[in-house]
Amino acid sequence: MRVYIFLAAIAGAFTWMSTPLIRHLAIRLGAVGEVRARDVHTVPTPRMGGVAMLLGFAAAMLVARGVPFTRGLLSDGHQAWVVVAGAVLICLLGVADDLWDLDWMLKLAGQLLISVFVSWGGLQIISLPLGSLVTASPSLSMAITAFLIVASINAVNFVDGLDGLAAGIVAIGGVAFGGYSYILSRSSPSYASLATLIDVAMVGVCVGFLLHNWHPAKLFMGDSGSMLLGYLITCASIILTGHIDPASVHSSIYLPVFMPVLLPILVLFLPVLDMCLAIVRRLSKGQSPMHPDRMHLHHRMLRIGHSVQGAVLILWGWAALIAFGSITILVIPAIQVLVGMLVAAAALAVATMLPYLRRRLPEIKEENIAIRSAGRHSSGHCSAQEEGPLPTGHVVPSRHDADADGDGRHDDEGNGVER
């Protein structure tokens, strides 16, 4: 565990130190995010922070190669270097988008090519939950792996809308999954695990970048960062759950059998949910799935009345609830996890709606007071007309003598209008 903490600290420190340099480079290259109608920030801010993240991740992997505990993970096979190569490619694709705003179809094609390359290099889901664990064909494994990587990349990209939101959510998912993979690796001859190594390096990268990205952010991660984080967390989960027998983890429940496919989605549940809602919303309007709008979950939080920091913290809480809940259900009785999740969900629901209730409840109270006041005023006016003394010589006309409006018209019990 101490080695992993050390490597996370290396990744975080290197990311933190290199971020100011990347910020100046982004300004020189013109990678500055202009203020658009859908944006929350009000000042043009440089992006391309993913380059600093990549440098931090690469530094951690290079240091891990020299540490005896993790040296074998990077020297005994090529899988680790395939992951690093894919990280470089996906970050470069993001840099191109940060600089030139690539068309979404071109960007998606690049993501697919990189995902297929990584899958072809050996990063694949081997076992699939089809009734029982079976070995998938190479072509099917590559297709499913590429699909999961592309989906996770775009999920993190969609949720990257507030300062610190995406980095925090991915860090939370990385901590949850890293703890799970560490527990599983302790049953192996060597505690060292490539999945855990990737996770802890990614968490360190997120923490180091958050020190510059907390509101108001000095630098945005851009597509180079959001796509990199989605790629790394999916690679780690595929490396672990795509090759082990999940039924051996907790034989009393059936859920572990589906972990090779479910785990990347559960760890990134909030970004995946936001992405699915955005795609459905845009397609229902006849728009492109990548058409920008201000209807993401973080935009809705701001409309409720949360500050940027408050919205980020609450969304972090929801992400932690789902990520840790989905992991702990594999090692703790399901009923205990369910009770804990329900209590936490209730507390988060109250925190989510609190600004709206604080604003809306006084408005409802004022509306009720106004209604009661109008009711009393109307009742008092009617009483004065009914009980007040009539003027001397006043004769009350019959309903057939004159109409109430004085215009020569009256309604005869709803049967028509007479003159």
N, C-alpha and C positions, 0 to 999 in steps of 0.2 A: 504493500500500500504506500509506503514512504517513497518508493521509486516513482509511482504514478503521480503522487502529489508533486514531487520534484519536477517531473516532466511537464505537468500542467503549469507549474510556476515558470518554467523556461518559456513555454509557449506564450503565456500571458505577458511576461516581461518583454519578450522580443516584440510582440504585437504592440504593446503600449509604447515602446521606445521608437518603433518604426512608423507609427501612425502620423506624427507631426511631419515627418519627411514625405510620406505619401500625400499628405494634405497639400503641401507646397507643390509637389509634382502634379497633382490633379489640377491645381490652379494654373500652373504653367501650360498644361496640355489643354485646358479649356473644359475639363470634366467637372463642370459646375452645374448643379441642379437649379434651374430657373424656377421661379414660383409659378405654379400652374393652378388652375381653378380647383383641382381636386386635392392640392397639397395642403398640409397643416402648417408647415413652416412659412414664415413671412419674409425671410431674408435668403437670397441665393447662397447655397451652401455647396462646397465641393463634395464630390462623391468619389468612388473608386477605393473605398476603405477595404475592399476585399483583398487588395494586394498586400496590405499590412497583415491581414489575417493569414494569407498564404505563406508569407515569410515566417510568421510565428509558428505555423504548423510544420513547415519544412525544418525550422530550427529544432523543434522538439523531436522530430523523426531522426534527424542527424545525430542529436545527442543520445537518443535511445540506441542508436547503432553502436555507440561506444560504451554503453552500460551493460555489464555482464548479464543482468537479469533479463533484459529485453533484446540482447544482441542477436539471439537465435531467431527472433521473429522477423528480422530484416535481412539475415544472411542465409537462412535455410531455404528460402523460396523467393519467388518473384511477386507474390500477391501484394505485399506491402508497397512495392515500387510501382505496381500497376495503379494502386490507389493514389499514390503521390502524383503519378503522371496524369491521371484523370483529373486530379485537383488542379494541376497547373493548366490543363486545357480548359476546364470549365471556368476557371478564374479569368483566363485570357478572353474567352467568349464574353464574359460579363464586362470586362474592361472595354471591349469593342462596343458593347451596348451603352456603357456609361459615356463613351466618347461620341458615338455617332447615332444613338437611338435606333438600333436595328429594327427592322420589321419583325413582328412577332412570329411570323411563319419561318423566317430565316433563323431566328433565335431558337425556335423549337426544333428545327432540323438539326442545328448544331448540337443541341442537347441530346437528341436521339443518337447522333453519330458517336458522340463521346460515351454515352451509356452503353452502346453496343460494343465499342472498343474495350471498355472496362470489363464488360461481361465476357467478351471473347478472350480477354487476358486472364480469366480464371475466377473473377468475382461473380459467382452465380448462386442462386438458390437451388440446392440439390434435391431436397426432400419437399414434397408437397402433401397437404392434408386432404387426400382424396379417399375418404373412408378410413384409411389407415395411412401411415407414412409410406410413400412410394418414391422411387427414384424417377425424376422427370427426365425426359429426353433432352439432349443438349440444346436443341433449337427452342424447345419450350422454356427451358431454364433461362436462356438468353433473353427471350421475349419478356418473360415475367420480371426478370431483373432490370432490364432496360425500362420497362413501364414504371416500376416502383421508383427508380432513380429519377426519372423525368417528373413523375407526379410529386415527389418530395421536393425537388428543386423548385418547381413552380408554386408549391404550397407555401414555402418559406418566402418566396418572392412576393406572393400576394399579400402576406401578412406584414411585410416590411413597410409600414406606413407611419409609425410614430418613433420618435427617438428612443432607442434601446429596446424596442418591443421584440423584434426578430431575434436579436442576439440573446436576450434574456430567455425567451421561450426555448430556443435551441439549447442553451446552457442547461436549463431545467431538464429538458428531455435527455441531454447527455449525462447529467448526474444520475438520473433515474436508471437509464439503461446501463451506464458504466458500473453502477453498484450491482446490478443484476448480472452482468457479464463477469464481474470479479467474483461473485459468489459461485457461479458455475465453474470458473476456471480453477477454483480451489480443489475441485474433485479430480482434476487432471494431474498427471505426473509433474508438470511445471505450472506454476501459478501464472506464468506469463501468458497474456492473451492479446492478439493483435486488435481485436475488437475493443478491448478495454484501453489499449494504448491510443487508438484513434479517438476514442471518446474523451479521454482525459486531456489530450492535446487540443481537441476541439473546444472543450469547456474552458481551458486556459485561454485560448484565442478569444472566445466570447467575452470573458471577464476583462482581459486586457483592452479589448476594443470598447467595452462599455464605459471605461473610465474617460474616454473621449466622446462617446456617443450619447451620454445621458443628456436629457433636455436642459438647456438648448445645445444641440449637438454641434461640435466643431467640424465634424466630417461624417458623411453618410457612408454606409457600407456599399450602397449601390447594388446593381445586379451582380457585380463581381463578388460581393460578399454574401448576398442572400443565396445565390445559386451554389456557392462553395459550401455554405453551412448545410443546405439541404442535401447536397451530394455526400458530405462526410458522414452525417448522422445515419443516412441510409446505408452507406457502405459498411459502417460498423455493425448495424443490425443484421445485414445480410451475411456478413462474415460469421457471425455467431449463430444465429438461428437457422441459417440455411444449411448447416452442416451437422448439427447435433440432433440427438433424438429427444425431442421436447417431452415425450411421455415419461422420460426418466427423471424429470425435474420434480413433478408432483403428480403422482399416479392417481390421486383421489379426484381430480377434476379433468375435464376433457379439453378445456380451453388451451392448454399448452400445445396441443397438437396443431393448432392453427397459428401459432406464433410466427412461423417463417413469413407469412403474408400479413398478419395483423399488426405485428410489433412496430414496423415503421409508421403505420397509420396511427396507432394508438399513442405513440410517443409524440407524434406531431399532429395530434387530433385537432387542436384549435386552428392551426394553419390549413389543414386539409378541409375542415368544416367551412372555413372562410372561402377557400378556393371553390368548393362545390357550390356554395350559395351564390358566389359571384358568377360562375358559369351558367347556372340555371337562370339567374336573374337576367343576364345579358342575352342569352339565347331566347328567353321568353319575349324579349323586346325586339328580337330580330337583329341583335348586334353581334359583333365578334366576341368570342369568349375572352379576348384580351382587351376589349374596349374599357378604358378607364372610367371610374365613377367614384362617387363619395358615399357608397353604401356598404363599405367593409365594416367588420365588427368594431374596429377602432374608431371609425367615423361615427358609428351609432353611439359609442360610449361618450364621445365628446358632445354629441347632441343631447344626451341625457343630462349633461351638466358637469361631467368630470373634467378635471384639469388633465393636461397631457401626462404628467407624472402619475396622477391617480388612476387614469385609464390603463396605463402600462402596468402598474402594480397589480391591479385587479385581474387583468388578463394573464399576467404571470401566475396569479393564484389559481385561476381556472386551468391553466396549462399544467401546473404542478399537481393539482387534484387528479387529472386524468392520467398523466404520465406515471406518477407514483402509484396510483390505484391500479393501473393495468399491469404494472410490474409486480407489486406486492401480492396480487391475487395468485401469483404463481408459487409463492412460498408461505403464505399465511392463509388460514381458512377463509373461504369466500365470505361467510356471513359477517365476520369481524371487519373485513375490508369494506363490505357494503355499508355497514352501520357507520363506520368512520367517514366514508365518502358522502353519505347522506347528510351527516352533521356539517361537514365542511362545505358541502354544496349549499345548504341553507344559509350558512354564514356569508358565503360569497354572493348569494342572490340578494341578501339584504344590503351588502356593501355596494353591489352593482346598481341597485335601484334607489339608494339613499339620496343622491342629489336630486333625482326627479321627485321623490316624495317630499323632500324639504321645500322644493319650489312649488309643487302642485298642491300640497295640503293647505298652506295658507291661502292659495287662490280659491280652493274649494270652500274654505271657511268664509272668505269674503263674499263669495257668490251666494252662500246660504244666508248670510246676514242681509245682503241686499234683497234677496227674495222675501225673507221674513219682514223686512222693513216695508217693502212694496205692498205686501199682503196686509199689514196693519194700516197703512195709509189708505189703501183701497177700501178696507172694512170701515174705517172711520168716516170716509167720505160718503159711503152708502148709508150709514146710520144717521148722519146729519141730514141727508135728503129725506129719509123715511120718517124720522121722529121730530124734525125741526118744525116750528110754527109756520103756518101758511100766512102769506100776506093778506091784509084786510081786503075783502072784495074779490079775492082770488077764487076762481071756479075751476075745478079740475075737469078738463075735457074728457069726454069718453073716447075710446079708441076709434070710434067711427066718426067722431067730429073733426079730428085733426090727426095728422101723423106726427111721430116723435121728431122728425127731422125738420118739420116746418117747410117742406118743399112741395106740399100737395100730394105726396105719395105716402102710401103705407102698405104694409104687407098684411093681407088678410089670412092669418094663420098658415102662411106658407102656401096658399092656393093661388097666388098671383099678385100682381101689382095693380092697384086701382088708382084712378085719378079722382 
